[in-house]
Structure formats: structure tokens, C-alpha cells
Amino acid sequence: MAILDILEFPDPRLRTKAKPITQVTDKHRQLIKDMLDTMYAAPGIGLAASQVDVHEQLIVIDLSEDQSEPLVFINPKITVLDGDMEKMQEGCLSIPGFYEDVERVEHCLIEALDKDGKPFTLEATGLLAVCIQHEMDHLDGKLMVDYISSTKRDRIRKKLEKQHRLAAKHA
């Protein structure tokens, strides 16, 4: 079990666009295990490889109460199935302690590879659809704070920078 360091806003590495994975290897399967361990320990319900400073198109999600239903998406592609939007309060492991309302597509289809490199499709609604879109944003270098006003975003950035300075001083 390895707990990876999660990058925190405003770390510029969070803005790096992830590259597609050309071949799923044992290295990726180990990364998936480490990402799941990290996500569960945080605790969270989704984690993108970009958040642990690996800029490849890989996300893990588990919405179950008992951490028994991990989902793995490699090179995910999304298709909107209807135009209905849903506003939901989101949090982010890279923006700890902050929750904001974000509007996202309510119903979508995801095409991806699983941990063994096999293609699959999944129809998603509600929280799962929101979570997938949130994590896919990370792969594009986009964060939930990009959906809020610049004033709110600056306030969050300043609070997190202050926390980082205090933590570094006490380290």
C-alpha cells in the first residue's frame, strides 16, 4: 500500500494536460492500486492521475460506502446523452476544505479502457456522471475553481497558499 502525495491548488502541475496511455502495463496497474489507496485514505470518491503528478489519462472512482466498488477509467471519452444540466456541490482532494456548486451534464456515456486495457462503455447519471466529469477535467488541466468567480477563486488560492506556508514553516 502506497499513499501518494496529492498536488494542491494552486500548484501549476495541476494545469498539465494528461497524455493518452498507449499500452496498459504492470506499472499502470500498480499506479491504480496506489491511487485507490491514496483516494481512500484522503478520504475521497475520485482521483485523477494528474492530481498525483502523473500526467497520463487515468482516473479512479469509488462511490460505495464501504470502498468495495472501485472503477478505473483509462483514456476516458465522454458523450453527452441529453442536454440536461445538474448543479451539485463539489469538493476536490486538490482543493481541501472547499466546496462549490458546479453545473455539469446529468447523463452521459463514458468509453474507456479498464485496468487490463480492455475497452468498455458505461452510462452514467447523477453523482457518478458528475464525478467522472470532475476527474476528466483534471486530465485536461481544469479544476473545479475554474467554474466559480475569479474573486472566489482568488480567495481560495490565498487561503491555501497561507496553509501551505504555515505547513512548510512547521515541517
CYANA upper distance limits for C-alpha pairs under 8 A (distance plus 0.5 A):
  1 MET  CA     33 LYS  CA      8.12
  1 MET  CA     34 ASP  CA      6.88
  1 MET  CA     37 ASP  CA      7.00
  2 ALA  CA     34 ASP  CA      5.67
  2 ALA  CA     37 ASP  CA      7.12
  2 ALA  CA     38 THR  CA      7.69
  3 ILE  CA     34 ASP  CA      6.69
  3 ILE  CA     35 MET  CA      7.97
  3 ILE  CA     37 ASP  CA      6.56
  3 ILE  CA     38 THR  CA      5.17
  3 ILE  CA     41 ALA  CA      8.07
  4 LEU  CA     34 ASP  CA      7.32
  4 LEU  CA     35 MET  CA      7.55
  4 LEU  CA     38 THR  CA      6.30
  4 LEU  CA     52 VAL  CA      6.90
  5 ASP  CA     52 VAL  CA      6.40
  6 ILE  CA     51 GLN  CA      6.01
  6 ILE  CA     52 VAL  CA      5.38
  6 ILE  CA     53 ASP  CA      8.18
  6 ILE  CA     93 LEU  CA      7.75
  6 ILE  CA     94 SER  CA      6.95
  7 LEU  CA     11 ASP  CA      7.02
  7 LEU  CA     13 ARG  CA      8.20
  7 LEU  CA     14 LEU  CA      7.44
  7 LEU  CA     51 GLN  CA      5.85
  7 LEU  CA     52 VAL  CA      6.47
  7 LEU  CA     53 ASP  CA      7.42
  7 LEU  CA     94 SER  CA      6.28
  8 GLU  CA     14 LEU  CA      8.24
  8 GLU  CA     51 GLN  CA      8.33
  8 GLU  CA     93 LEU  CA      8.07
  8 GLU  CA     94 SER  CA      4.69
  8 GLU  CA     95 ILE  CA      6.38
  8 GLU  CA     96 PRO  CA      8.28
  9 PHE  CA     14 LEU  CA      7.74
  9 PHE  CA     94 SER  CA      6.31
  9 PHE  CA     95 ILE  CA      6.25
  9 PHE  CA    157 ARG  CA      7.26
  9 PHE  CA    160 LEU  CA      7.70
 10 PRO  CA     14 LEU  CA      8.17
 10 PRO  CA    157 ARG  CA      6.63
 10 PRO  CA    160 LEU  CA      8.32
 10 PRO  CA    161 GLU  CA      8.08
 11 ASP  CA     15 ARG  CA      8.49
 12 PRO  CA     16 THR  CA      7.98
 13 ARG  CA     50 SER  CA      8.36
 13 ARG  CA     53 ASP  CA      7.38
 14 LEU  CA     50 SER  CA      6.83
 14 LEU  CA     51 GLN  CA      6.85
 14 LEU  CA     53 ASP  CA      8.10
 14 LEU  CA    138 HIS  CA      7.65
 14 LEU  CA    141 GLY  CA      6.24
 14 LEU  CA    142 LYS  CA      8.20
 14 LEU  CA    143 LEU  CA      8.49
 15 ARG  CA    138 HIS  CA      8.25
 15 ARG  CA    140 ASP  CA      7.87
 15 ARG  CA    141 GLY  CA      4.29
 15 ARG  CA    142 LYS  CA      6.83
 16 THR  CA     50 SER  CA      7.94
 16 THR  CA     55 HIS  CA      7.38
 16 THR  CA    139 LEU  CA      8.23
 16 THR  CA    140 ASP  CA      7.61
 16 THR  CA    141 GLY  CA      5.57
 17 LYS  CA     55 HIS  CA      7.24
 17 LYS  CA    138 HIS  CA      8.49
 17 LYS  CA    139 LEU  CA      6.23
 17 LYS  CA    140 ASP  CA      5.20
 17 LYS  CA    141 GLY  CA      5.58
 18 ALA  CA     50 SER  CA      7.23
 18 ALA  CA     54 VAL  CA      8.41
 18 ALA  CA     55 HIS  CA      4.77
 18 ALA  CA     56 GLU  CA      5.03
 18 ALA  CA     57 GLN  CA      5.90
 18 ALA  CA    139 LEU  CA      5.47
 18 ALA  CA    140 ASP  CA      6.82
 18 ALA  CA    141 GLY  CA      8.10
 19 LYS  CA     55 HIS  CA      6.71
 19 LYS  CA     56 GLU  CA      5.19
 19 LYS  CA     57 GLN  CA      6.25
 20 PRO  CA     56 GLU  CA      6.31
 20 PRO  CA     57 GLN  CA      5.67
 20 PRO  CA     74 ILE  CA      8.48
 20 PRO  CA     75 ASN  CA      6.10
 21 ILE  CA     56 GLU  CA      6.67
 21 ILE  CA     57 GLN  CA      6.78
 21 ILE  CA     74 ILE  CA      7.66
 21 ILE  CA     75 ASN  CA      7.03
 23 GLN  CA    117 GLY  CA      7.76
 24 VAL  CA     28 HIS  CA      6.53
 24 VAL  CA     29 ARG  CA      8.09
 24 VAL  CA    115 LYS  CA      7.73
 24 VAL  CA    116 ASP  CA      7.05
 24 VAL  CA    117 GLY  CA      5.94
 25 THR  CA     29 ARG  CA      6.99
 26 ASP  CA     30 GLN  CA      6.63
 27 LYS  CA     31 LEU  CA      6.71
 28 HIS  CA     32 ILE  CA      6.61
 28 HIS  CA    115 LYS  CA      8.29
 29 ARG  CA     33 LYS  CA      6.93
 29 ARG  CA    115 LYS  CA      6.72
 29 ARG  CA    116 ASP  CA      8.35
 30 GLN  CA     34 ASP  CA      6.68
 31 LEU  CA     35 MET  CA      6.41
 32 ILE  CA     36 LEU  CA      6.63
 32 ILE  CA     60 VAL  CA      7.71
 32 ILE  CA     72 VAL  CA      8.13
 32 ILE  CA    115 LYS  CA      8.14
 33 LYS  CA     37 ASP  CA      6.69
 34 ASP  CA     38 THR  CA      6.55
 35 MET  CA     39 MET  CA      6.48
 35 MET  CA     47 LEU  CA      7.45
 35 MET  CA     49 ALA  CA      7.95
 35 MET  CA     52 VAL  CA      8.44
 35 MET  CA     60 VAL  CA      7.64
 36 LEU  CA     40 TYR  CA      6.56
 36 LEU  CA     47 LEU  CA      8.34
 36 LEU  CA     60 VAL  CA      7.14
 36 LEU  CA     61 ILE  CA      8.48
 36 LEU  CA     70 PRO  CA      8.18
 37 ASP  CA     41 ALA  CA      6.58
 38 THR  CA     42 ALA  CA      6.59
 38 THR  CA     43 PRO  CA      8.36
 39 MET  CA     43 PRO  CA      6.16
 39 MET  CA     44 GLY  CA      5.63
 39 MET  CA     45 ILE  CA      7.20
 39 MET  CA     46 GLY  CA      7.10
 39 MET  CA     47 LEU  CA      6.66
 40 TYR  CA     44 GLY  CA      6.37
 40 TYR  CA     45 ILE  CA      7.93
 40 TYR  CA     67 GLN  CA      7.86
 42 ALA  CA     93 LEU  CA      7.79
 44 GLY  CA     92 CYS  CA      8.47
 44 GLY  CA     93 LEU  CA      7.27
 45 ILE  CA     61 ILE  CA      6.01
 45 ILE  CA     62 ASP  CA      5.68
 45 ILE  CA     63 LEU  CA      6.11
 45 ILE  CA    131 CYS  CA      8.36
 46 GLY  CA     59 ILE  CA      7.77
 46 GLY  CA     60 VAL  CA      6.12
 46 GLY  CA     61 ILE  CA      4.68
 46 GLY  CA     62 ASP  CA      6.95
 46 GLY  CA    131 CYS  CA      7.18
 46 GLY  CA    132 ILE  CA      8.41
 46 GLY  CA    135 GLU  CA      7.17
 47 LEU  CA     51 GLN  CA      7.34
 47 LEU  CA     59 ILE  CA      6.23
 47 LEU  CA     60 VAL  CA      5.92
 47 LEU  CA     61 ILE  CA      7.02
 47 LEU  CA     93 LEU  CA      8.20
 47 LEU  CA    135 GLU  CA      6.85
 48 ALA  CA     52 VAL  CA      7.89
 48 ALA  CA     57 GLN  CA      8.36
 48 ALA  CA     58 LEU  CA      6.54
 48 ALA  CA     59 ILE  CA      4.79
 48 ALA  CA     60 VAL  CA      6.97
 48 ALA  CA    135 GLU  CA      6.00
 48 ALA  CA    136 MET  CA      7.88
 48 ALA  CA    138 HIS  CA      6.79
 48 ALA  CA    139 LEU  CA      7.33
 49 ALA  CA     53 ASP  CA      7.05
 49 ALA  CA     54 VAL  CA      5.59
 49 ALA  CA     55 HIS  CA      6.71
 49 ALA  CA     56 GLU  CA      6.84
 49 ALA  CA     57 GLN  CA      7.45
 49 ALA  CA     58 LEU  CA      5.99
 49 ALA  CA     59 ILE  CA      6.53
 49 ALA  CA    139 LEU  CA      8.14
 50 SER  CA     54 VAL  CA      5.56
 50 SER  CA     55 HIS  CA      5.37
 50 SER  CA     56 GLU  CA      7.39
 50 SER  CA     57 GLN  CA      8.47
 50 SER  CA    138 HIS  CA      6.77
 50 SER  CA    139 LEU  CA      6.58
 50 SER  CA    141 GLY  CA      8.43
 51 GLN  CA     94 SER  CA      7.29
 51 GLN  CA    138 HIS  CA      7.75
 55 HIS  CA    139 LEU  CA      7.89
 56 GLU  CA    139 LEU  CA      7.96
 57 GLN  CA     74 ILE  CA      6.22
 57 GLN  CA     75 ASN  CA      5.41
 57 GLN  CA     76 PRO  CA      7.69
 57 GLN  CA    139 LEU  CA      6.52
 58 LEU  CA     72 VAL  CA      7.88
 58 LEU  CA     73 PHE  CA      6.25
 58 LEU  CA     74 ILE  CA      5.02
 58 LEU  CA     75 ASN  CA      6.78
 58 LEU  CA     76 PRO  CA      8.17
 58 LEU  CA    139 LEU  CA      8.32
 59 ILE  CA     72 VAL  CA      6.46
 59 ILE  CA     73 PHE  CA      5.77
 59 ILE  CA     74 ILE  CA      7.10
 59 ILE  CA    135 GLU  CA      7.00
 59 ILE  CA    136 MET  CA      7.94
 60 VAL  CA     70 PRO  CA      7.37
 60 VAL  CA     71 LEU  CA      6.07
 60 VAL  CA     72 VAL  CA      5.18
 60 VAL  CA     73 PHE  CA      6.89
 61 ILE  CA     70 PRO  CA      6.26
 61 ILE  CA     71 LEU  CA      5.59
 61 ILE  CA     72 VAL  CA      7.15
 61 ILE  CA    131 CYS  CA      8.12
 61 ILE  CA    132 ILE  CA      8.19
 62 ASP  CA     67 GLN  CA      6.76
 62 ASP  CA     68 SER  CA      8.00
 62 ASP  CA     69 GLU  CA      6.03
 62 ASP  CA     70 PRO  CA      5.03
 62 ASP  CA     71 LEU  CA      6.51
 63 LEU  CA     67 GLN  CA      7.89
 63 LEU  CA     69 GLU  CA      7.60
 63 LEU  CA     70 PRO  CA      8.31
 63 LEU  CA    128 LEU  CA      7.91
 64 SER  CA     68 SER  CA      6.72
 64 SER  CA     69 GLU  CA      6.36
 72 VAL  CA    113 LEU  CA      8.40
 72 VAL  CA    114 ASP  CA      6.19
 72 VAL  CA    115 LYS  CA      6.72
 73 PHE  CA    112 ALA  CA      5.95
 73 PHE  CA    113 LEU  CA      6.38
 73 PHE  CA    114 ASP  CA      6.28
 73 PHE  CA    115 LYS  CA      8.10
 74 ILE  CA    112 ALA  CA      5.93
 74 ILE  CA    113 LEU  CA      5.33
 74 ILE  CA    114 ASP  CA      6.68
 74 ILE  CA    115 LYS  CA      7.87
 74 ILE  CA    117 GLY  CA      8.23
 75 ASN  CA    112 ALA  CA      6.02
 75 ASN  CA    113 LEU  CA      7.01
 76 PRO  CA    110 ILE  CA      6.92
 76 PRO  CA    111 GLU  CA      6.11
 76 PRO  CA    112 ALA  CA      4.84
 76 PRO  CA    113 LEU  CA      7.75
 76 PRO  CA    136 MET  CA      7.95
 77 LYS  CA    110 ILE  CA      6.14
 77 LYS  CA    111 GLU  CA      5.68
 77 LYS  CA    112 ALA  CA      6.85
 78 ILE  CA    108 CYS  CA      7.13
 78 ILE  CA    109 LEU  CA      6.21
 78 ILE  CA    110 ILE  CA      5.18
 78 ILE  CA    111 GLU  CA      6.99
 79 THR  CA    108 CYS  CA      6.06
 79 THR  CA    109 LEU  CA      5.56
 79 THR  CA    110 ILE  CA      6.96
 80 VAL  CA    105 VAL  CA      7.53
 80 VAL  CA    107 HIS  CA      6.97
 80 VAL  CA    108 CYS  CA      5.01
 80 VAL  CA    109 LEU  CA      6.95
 81 LEU  CA    107 HIS  CA      6.10
 81 LEU  CA    108 CYS  CA      5.38
 81 LEU  CA    109 LEU  CA      7.10
 82 ASP  CA    105 VAL  CA      8.31
 82 ASP  CA    106 GLU  CA      8.18
 82 ASP  CA    107 HIS  CA      6.62
 82 ASP  CA    108 CYS  CA      7.82
 83 GLY  CA    105 VAL  CA      7.13
 83 GLY  CA    106 GLU  CA      8.23
 83 GLY  CA    107 HIS  CA      8.44
 84 ASP  CA    105 VAL  CA      6.52
 84 ASP  CA    106 GLU  CA      6.25
 84 ASP  CA    107 HIS  CA      7.84
 85 MET  CA    103 GLU  CA      6.72
 85 MET  CA    104 ARG  CA      5.83
 85 MET  CA    105 VAL  CA      5.02
 85 MET  CA    106 GLU  CA      5.73
 86 GLU  CA    103 GLU  CA      5.88
 86 GLU  CA    104 ARG  CA      5.93
 86 GLU  CA    105 VAL  CA      6.62
 86 GLU  CA    106 GLU  CA      5.88
 86 GLU  CA    126 GLY  CA      8.36
 87 LYS  CA    101 ASP  CA      6.65
 87 LYS  CA    102 VAL  CA      5.93
 87 LYS  CA    103 GLU  CA      4.60
 87 LYS  CA    104 ARG  CA      6.87
 88 MET  CA    101 ASP  CA      5.82
 88 MET  CA    102 VAL  CA      6.14
 88 MET  CA    103 GLU  CA      6.92
 88 MET  CA    104 ARG  CA      8.41
 88 MET  CA    130 VAL  CA      8.40
 89 GLN  CA     99 TYR  CA      6.60
 89 GLN  CA    100 GLU  CA      5.67
 89 GLN  CA    101 ASP  CA      4.68
 89 GLN  CA    102 VAL  CA      6.69
 90 GLU  CA     99 TYR  CA      5.81
 90 GLU  CA    100 GLU  CA      5.94
 90 GLU  CA    101 ASP  CA      6.63
 90 GLU  CA    102 VAL  CA      7.11
 90 GLU  CA    144 MET  CA      8.14
 91 GLY  CA     95 ILE  CA      7.69
 91 GLY  CA     96 PRO  CA      7.86
 91 GLY  CA     97 GLY  CA      8.04
 91 GLY  CA     98 PHE  CA      6.54
 91 GLY  CA     99 TYR  CA      5.10
 91 GLY  CA    100 GLU  CA      7.28
 92 CYS  CA     96 PRO  CA      6.66
 92 CYS  CA     98 PHE  CA      8.01
 92 CYS  CA     99 TYR  CA      8.15
 92 CYS  CA    144 MET  CA      8.07
 95 ILE  CA    160 LEU  CA      8.34
 98 PHE  CA    156 ILE  CA      8.21
100 GLU  CA    144 MET  CA      8.33
100 GLU  CA    145 VAL  CA      8.45
100 GLU  CA    148 ILE  CA      8.18
102 VAL  CA    144 MET  CA      7.78
102 VAL  CA    147 TYR  CA      6.92
102 VAL  CA    148 ILE  CA      8.25
104 ARG  CA    130 VAL  CA      6.79
104 ARG  CA    133 GLN  CA      8.05
105 VAL  CA    129 ALA  CA      7.83
105 VAL  CA    130 VAL  CA      7.71
106 GLU  CA    125 THR  CA      6.02
106 GLU  CA    126 GLY  CA      6.26
106 GLU  CA    129 ALA  CA      6.79
106 GLU  CA    130 VAL  CA      7.59
107 HIS  CA    123 GLU  CA      8.00
107 HIS  CA    124 ALA  CA      6.31
107 HIS  CA    125 THR  CA      5.07
107 HIS  CA    126 GLY  CA      7.65
107 HIS  CA    129 ALA  CA      6.89
108 CYS  CA    123 GLU  CA      6.42
108 CYS  CA    124 ALA  CA      5.90
108 CYS  CA    125 THR  CA      7.11
108 CYS  CA    129 ALA  CA      6.99
109 LEU  CA    121 THR  CA      7.35
109 LEU  CA    122 LEU  CA      6.20
109 LEU  CA    123 GLU  CA      4.93
109 LEU  CA    124 ALA  CA      6.56
110 ILE  CA    121 THR  CA      5.96
110 ILE  CA    122 LEU  CA      5.66
110 ILE  CA    123 GLU  CA      6.79
110 ILE  CA    124 ALA  CA      7.89
111 GLU  CA    119 PRO  CA      7.70
111 GLU  CA    120 PHE  CA      6.37
111 GLU  CA    121 THR  CA      4.96
111 GLU  CA    122 LEU  CA      7.14
112 ALA  CA    119 PRO  CA      6.14
112 ALA  CA    120 PHE  CA      6.19
112 ALA  CA    121 THR  CA      6.98
113 LEU  CA    117 GLY  CA      5.50
113 LEU  CA    118 LYS  CA      5.57
113 LEU  CA    119 PRO  CA      4.77
113 LEU  CA    120 PHE  CA      6.51
114 ASP  CA    118 LYS  CA      5.86
114 ASP  CA    119 PRO  CA      6.86
114 ASP  CA    120 PHE  CA      7.51
124 ALA  CA    128 LEU  CA      6.34
124 ALA  CA    129 ALA  CA      5.31
125 THR  CA    129 ALA  CA      5.26
125 THR  CA    130 VAL  CA      8.14
126 GLY  CA    130 VAL  CA      6.84
127 LEU  CA    131 CYS  CA      6.45
128 LEU  CA    132 ILE  CA      6.60
129 ALA  CA    133 GLN  CA      6.76
130 VAL  CA    134 HIS  CA      6.60
131 CYS  CA    135 GLU  CA      6.70
132 ILE  CA    136 MET  CA      6.49
133 GLN  CA    137 ASP  CA      6.60
134 HIS  CA    138 HIS  CA      7.37
134 HIS  CA    143 LEU  CA      8.26
134 HIS  CA    144 MET  CA      7.66
135 GLU  CA    139 LEU  CA      7.42
136 MET  CA    140 ASP  CA      7.29
137 ASP  CA    141 GLY  CA      6.89
137 ASP  CA    142 LYS  CA      5.42
137 ASP  CA    143 LEU  CA      6.92
138 HIS  CA    142 LYS  CA      5.68
138 HIS  CA    143 LEU  CA      6.60
142 LYS  CA    146 ASP  CA      7.23
143 LEU  CA    147 TYR  CA      8.27
144 MET  CA    148 ILE  CA      8.02
145 VAL  CA    149 SER  CA      8.47
145 VAL  CA    153 ARG  CA      6.18
146 ASP  CA    153 ARG  CA      8.03
148 ILE  CA    152 LYS  CA      7.11
148 ILE  CA    153 ARG  CA      7.05
149 SER  CA    153 ARG  CA      6.68
150 SER  CA    154 ASP  CA      6.47
151 THR  CA    155 ARG  CA      6.78
152 LYS  CA    156 ILE  CA      6.75
153 ARG  CA    157 ARG  CA      6.63
154 ASP  CA    158 LYS  CA      6.60
155 ARG  CA    159 LYS  CA      6.76
156 ILE  CA    160 LEU  CA      6.67
157 ARG  CA    161 GLU  CA      6.53
158 LYS  CA    162 LYS  CA      6.65
159 LYS  CA    163 GLN  CA      6.79
160 LEU  CA    164 HIS  CA      6.62
161 GLU  CA    165 ARG  CA      6.68
162 LYS  CA    166 LEU  CA      6.71
163 GLN  CA    167 ALA  CA      6.59
164 HIS  CA    168 ALA  CA      6.57
165 ARG  CA    169 LYS  CA      6.65
166 LEU  CA    170 HIS  CA      6.86
167 ALA  CA    171 ALA  CA      6.58
